[in-house]
Amino acid sequence: MRDNHPLTLSWRNCRSLALAVIVATLPVRAFAAVNFYVATTGNDANPGTLQQPWRTIQKAANTAVPGSVVYVRGGVYHERVTIKVSGSAAQGAITFRNYAAENPVIDGTGLSVPAAPNGLFLIADRSYLVIQGFELRNYKTATLTRVPAAIYVHGAAHHIRIRNNKIHHIAHTGKAASDVDAHGIAVYGDNAVQSVNNLTVEGNELYALTLGSSESLVVNGNVDGFKIINNTVHDNNNIGIDAIGFEKVSSNPATDQARNGLIARNLVYNINSYGNPAYGTDRSADGIYVDGGRSIVIERNRVHHNNIGIELASEHQGRSTSRIIVRNNFVYLNDIVGIALGGYDRRRGSTRLCSVLNNTLFRNDRLQWGNGELMLQFDTRDNVIKNNIFQANAQNLLITNPFTENTGNVLDYNIYFTSAGNAASAEWQWKKLWYGGFETYRTKTGNDLHSFFADPLLADTVTPFDLHIQPLSPAIDNGEWLNTAGAFDIDGQARLQGPMIDIGADEAN
């Protein structure tokens, strides 16, 4: 959970290169499939066939065997489902999914939210499972400390795939400033020895969530090896996607952080904590947040109209967010700042050994609160910020750094531009000192020796905004070739394998 503060965070914490983000694919069944069926017209005394289906999804969750597929017919099911079966590596996963093009809805209207971990789907200490093609909705409480979730995974769970589900109107409707929490999808590694691993969260839509101090989609604690890909997260009142560490979810500090993950190709927008009882008038919700995570790649996402675009921070003193790579993302029109690194005050931890590479940041700090496109907060160490396009709004503010605890950070090969188009009127802050004009900033700080101030010639800078570069953009072939910049640009197009690459998220051909 996360402390309140005026810039960045959310209370349920809102959390090197990930050399290999290896999330094993679920095994292919090597024998004839066993299919079961559930329908609103069924009966749990039936054999679970297409002609004689079961009535409840819970019956299937008690009965299915490795390698089987549970097809759930369209209609509304009022139940909380606890998965009590597992697939296996040898015989295959158990899949719970929609039948054909039908829409099964698990509706929590009227269901009580227990004090124990719970969800419309609850997976505890189970493995080799697929949850696919459901609509999950209307699971709510106003009781403090009760936490509703659409899908909740915890314990020694592994080889779990959550894909193509629609999740909305999961809510804690309490009005208190604390103990008010809800989740869309939550994965908590609370077994200190056995991690949650081989996790894939893919192709889901999460919206209209009332989250209090918690997050739309979160991995927290002993989660080692995950993919969060191709999801759409929007119009929620707290953090969109979060990878968290050091909240004592795992009792072993050595395993208490989400790590070795991939957050890619997600669309995250309209994430706003304003009016959330946990935050009042603060606008502190991130689109994508890493708080205490390690060795995670954040790439090829589109993140816009959130309070904060992407943040790498550690809220826990003496702990660090480390070895995160943020690359090839479009980050634009966020309220407070585009990308933020470091703790929001001196009681927090550090951000170290992270890389911010080949991103395109456009007119962030939309409310002009004085944070700019990129903000380095407390205790940023040995981070690399290269090959980015930073285009500021009429505030003319590119980078802010209101703390002196800033060591070993390298900025270079970036393009800077402002709405005014005048290098002399642009502003940077570095170690609390302000610099007007690009050459003054560069001379006084020693930063950005190969960077320049120029119009990057983005394709369209008015609604609906196209942040690809035009054929004559000065970004072309002026970036430094870095292995860590990734093999593909924002669109999945290969980065040129020459001595120079394009600056920003788009590689023009």
N, C-alpha and C positions, 0 to 999 in steps of 0.2 A: 504494500500500500504506500501511498505517497503523501508527503507533507504538502500543505498549501504553500504557495509562494507566487509572487506576482508575475513571474515570467513563465516558468515552464512546467510545473509538475502536476501530478494527480495522485492521490493518496494511497491507493493500493499498489503502488509503485510501478506505477507508472512513476523498465529496467533499462601482422602477421597475417596476416592473411589467413583466412580459413582455408588451409592448404587443400583440404578435401572436404567438401560437404557431401558425405556419403550417406544417402538415405536409401536403403535397399528397397528395391521394388518388391511388392508382395508376390509370393510365389504363384506360379501358374499350376492349376490343378492338372494332374497327370492321369486322371480317371474320370469316369462319367459324373457329371454334375448332379448333385442332389438339390432339388428346388423345393422350397416351401412357399406357402402363400398365406397372406393375411388380408382380410377384407372386412368392411363394416357390416357385411351381411353374414359373416362367418360365425363359428362357434368353436371355443377352445377344446371341445370334446371331439372335434373333427380330426382327421388325419393330416390336415394342413396341405392338401392338394389344391390344384387350381379349381377343381369342381367342388371341393369341400374344404374351404379355407378356414384358418383360425380367425378368431375375432380380435385378439389383442396382439400387439407387437411384443408385449412382455412374454406371451406364450412362446413366441419364436425365440426370444432372447434367453429363455430357459432351456430350449430344446435343440436348436440348430447344432449341426456337427461340422467339423473342419471340412472345408471345401464346398460347403453348401451356400446357396443364394436364397435369401429370404426376400421375396417380392411382395411389396405392400401396395395394395390397390388404392386407387384414389378415394378421397373422403376424409372426414375429420375424426381423429382419434384423441380422446381426452384421457391421457395417461402419462405418467412418468415411467420411463423405460430404463431399467438397470440391466446392463448386459452381463449375463452370468455364464457365458460360454466363450471359448477362444478357438481360433483356428490354429494351424500349426505350420511349421516350415515344410514338413513332408507332405501334408495333405492339402494345404492351401488355406487361404483366408476364409472367414465367414463374412459374407456381404449382406448388409441390410440396405435395400434400395427400393426406389419406386418401380412400379410395373409399367413397362412400355412408356407411353407419354403421359401417364396418369400422375396426379399430384396428391400424394398422401400428406396430410397436414397433422402434425402433433400440436394440439392446442391446449395450452395450460390454463385456460380460463377456469377459475374456481378451484384449481388444485392448490393445496397448501404447500408452502416451501419449508422443508424441514431444516433443523439446525445443522445437521450433518452435511458433508459435501453432497451435492445433488445436481441434477440437470434433467431436462426433458429426455436427453440421453446421458446416462452415467456409465463411464467405463473405469473400473478400478481393478488394477492387477490383472488385466486381460491383454491378449495379444492377437495379432493377425486378424484384424477386423477392418471392415470398410463400412462407413456410414455415408450414403449417397442419395441425393435426389429428394430430400425431404424439405417441407416447409415447417419451420418451428416458430411458434408465436405465442404471445399473450400469457407469458409466465411471469407473474408479478407478486410483489409483497410490499407492505409498508412496515413490516416488523424489523426493528433494528437488529443487526448482526446476522440476519438471515440473508443468504446470497443466492438468488436465482441465476441459473445459467441455462442456455439452450443445450450446449454440449460441454460436459465436464469430464476430463481425463486426469487420473492421478494414480499414484502407487507405482508398482513395477509393471507398467504398461509398455508395450513396444509393438512395432510394426502395425501402426494405426494410420488409416487414411480417412480423412474427412473431406468429402468433395461434393461440389455442386449442390449445396444446400442453401436455402433461403431462410435467413434468420432475422426476425424483427419483433419489435414490441416485447422484448425482455426488459423488465424494469424493476428497480427499487424506487418506490414512490414516496419514501420517507422524506421529511423536510429537515432532518437534523444535519449538522455539519460533519458528523462522523458516524461510523457503523452503518453506512448506507452504501451498499455495493451490489453490483450485478455484472454478469458477463454474457457476451454472445458465445464465444468459444474460449474455454479456459483449460490450459494444460499445466498441471502443477506436479513437478517432480518432488514429491514429499517422501520418497523412500531414499534414505541416505546412501544406500549401497547400490541399488539397482536403478539406473537412470530410466526415464522415459526416452526412448530412442527410436530411430527409424519412423519418425512422425512426418506425415505429409498433410498439410491443410491447403486445399487447392480448389479454386473455382467457386468459392462460396460468396454470397452476398450478405452483408450484415448492415442493417440500417434501422433507424428509429429505435435505438437502444437508449434506455435511461439508466446510466451506469453508476451514478454517485462517484465514489472514489476509485472505481475500477476501470477495466479496459474492454474494448470491443472484442479483441482477439489477443490472447496473451499466452506466452510460455514463460514459466517462472520456476526457479529452483533447479533441481537435478534433471534437466532436460538436455540431452547430449546427442545432437544429430537430428536436425529438423529442416523441413522446407515449408515456407509459407509463400505460396505462389499463385498468381492469377486470381486473387480475390478482389472484390470490390467492397470497400468499407466506407460508409458515408452517412452523414446526417445523424451522428451520435453525439452525446453530450460529455464524452471524455475520450481518452486516447484511442486511436485507431488500431495500431499494431504495436505490441510491446514485448520486448525480451528482457527479463528481469533477473537480477542476482542479489544475493546478500540480504534477503528479507527473512531468513531463517525458515524458509519453506523446507529445506533439507537441514537436518540437525547437524550435518557434517559441513563445516565451512568450506572444505575443499571441493565439495560437489554442489554447493549452493549457488549455482549460476547457470543460466541458459547459455549454451555454447555450441560451436560448430554447426552453425545454421545458415540458411539462405532465405532472404526476404526479397522476392523478385517479382517483377511484372504485375505488381498490385496497383490498383487505382484507389487512392484515399483522398476524400474531400469532405468539406463541411463538417469537420470535427471541431466542436466548440464547447468549452466548459462554462461560458457565460450563462448565469442563471442556474447552474447546477448547485444544489444546496451545499455541496462539499467545497465549492469555490466562490460562491457569491458572484461578484462582478469581475473576478479574475478571468483572463483569457489565457489559459495555461495548458491546453490540451494539444498534444503532439499528433501529427499524422502518423509518423513512425518514430518510435522511441526505443533506445537501448539504455537501460539503467542497470549497470553492473554486469552486463553480458560480455562474452568473450568470443573472439574468432567467428564473426558473423559477416557475411557479405550482404549488403543492401544495394541492389542494382536494378536498373531499368524499370523503376517505379515512376508513376505520375502522382504527384503530391501537391494539392492546391486547395486554397480557401479553407485551410485549417488555422487554428491559433498559431501553431508552430509547425513548420514543415517536417524536418527531420532533426532529432536531437540525440547526441551521444553524451551521456552523463553518468555520474555515480552519486547517488544521494546519501551514501553511507561513508562516513569519515574513515579514512585509512583504506578504502577499497577503490578499485578502479574499473572503469569500462575500458577494455583494451582490445587491440588487434581487430578493430571493426573497419571494413572497407565500404565506403559509400561512393558508388560510381555509376555513371551513365543514367542519372535520374533527371527528370524535369521537376523542378521545385519552384512554384510560382504563386504569387498573389496570396501568400499566407499572411495572417494578421500581424504577427509580432516579429518574426524573423524567418528566414529561409532554412538555414542550417545552424544549429547551436552545438557547441562542444563545451564540456566542463561543468563543474558544480555551480549552482546558482548563488551560493554564499560560502564563506570560509569554514563552515561546519560540515561541508560535503566532501566527497572524494574527488578523484582525478579522472581525466580522460587522457589515455596515453597510447602511443604506438598505433594510432588510427590514421586512416588515409581518406581524404575527400578528393576524388579524382574525376575529371571529365563530367561534371554535372553542369546543367544550365539552370541558373537561378535568375528569376525575372520578377522585378517589382514586388519583392516581399517587404515585410514591415508595412503592409498595406495601410495600417492605421497610423503610420508615421510616429511611432513611440520612441524612436531613436536607437533602434537595434541594428538596422541595416539588413544586408543580404546574409552575411556570415557573422556569427557572434562567438568569440572565445571568452568563456566565463572563467571561473576559478580553477586553478591547477590543471592547466593543459600542458602536456609534456610530450615532446618527440612525435608530434603529429605532422603529416605531410598533406599539403593543400596545393594541388597542381592541376593544370589543364582545365580549369573551370571558367565558365562565362558568368560574370556577375554584372547584371544590368539593373541599376537602382531606379527608383521612382523619383518624383519631384523633390524628395527629401535630399537627394544627391549623396546618400550615405551608403558606403560599400561594406566596410568591416568595422565592428566595434570590439573592443577588448578592455573592459573596465577593471581588470585585475592585473597586478604585477606578477603574479605567480604564473608565468608563461615562459617555459624553457624548452629549447631545442626544436621549436616548431619551424617548419620550412614551407614557405609560400613562393611559388614560381610558375611561370608559363601560363598565367591566367590572363583573361581579357576583362577589363573593367569598362563600364559605360554607365551613363546616367541619362535621365530624360532631358536634361539641359544640354547634353552633348558637349560639355566644356570640361576638360581635364582640370582646369584651374579651380573650378567651383566644387569639384568632388571632394568628399571627406572620408578620412580613415581615422580610427582610434587604435593605438597600439600601446599596451602597458600603461593605460590611463591617459596617455598624451594624445592630443588631437593634431591632425595634420591636414591642412587644406592644400589641395592640388596633388596630382599624381606624382610629379617629380620630387616634390618636397617629402611626401610620404616615403617614397622609395629610397631617397638619399638618407633620410634620418633613421630609418629602421633597418636598412639593408635587405629588406624583403623584395621579392618580385623582380629580380634583376633581368629576367628574360620576359617579363610580362609587359603588357602595353595597354594604353587607353585608346579604345576605338569602338566604333559602332560594329557589333558583331553581325549585323544584317540578318536578324531573325526573320523568318518568313512572314509572320503576321503578328503585330504587337497590339492588335485590338481584338475584341471578342470575335471568334471563339479562341484566339491565341494559338499560334503555331510556332513553336520554339525550335523548329528545324532551321538550319542555316541556308542562306541563299548561295547560289553558285559562286558569287564573288566575295563571299565573307572572308575577312582576315583571319577567321578561326581555322581555315583550311591549311593543313600541313604546318601549323605553327605550334603544335603541342609536343611535349616530350614523350618519346616512346617508353612506356612502362609496362612491364608484364602484369603488374597489379591493376592496370586500367581495364583489364578484361578483354575477352576475345570479341565481344559484340557491343554495338551501340544500343541506344534506346529502342530501336526497332528490330534488333536481332541481326542487323547487318554487320558483316565482319569489319573489324578495325584493320586498317591497312598495316601490313607487316613491314613497313619501311622504317627509315630513320626517324620520321616524324609522323604524328597522327593529328587529327583535327582536335581543336579545343572545344570543350562542351560535350553534351550527351549525344550529339548527332554526328555521325561520320558521313560526310557528303561523298558521293561518287559521281 
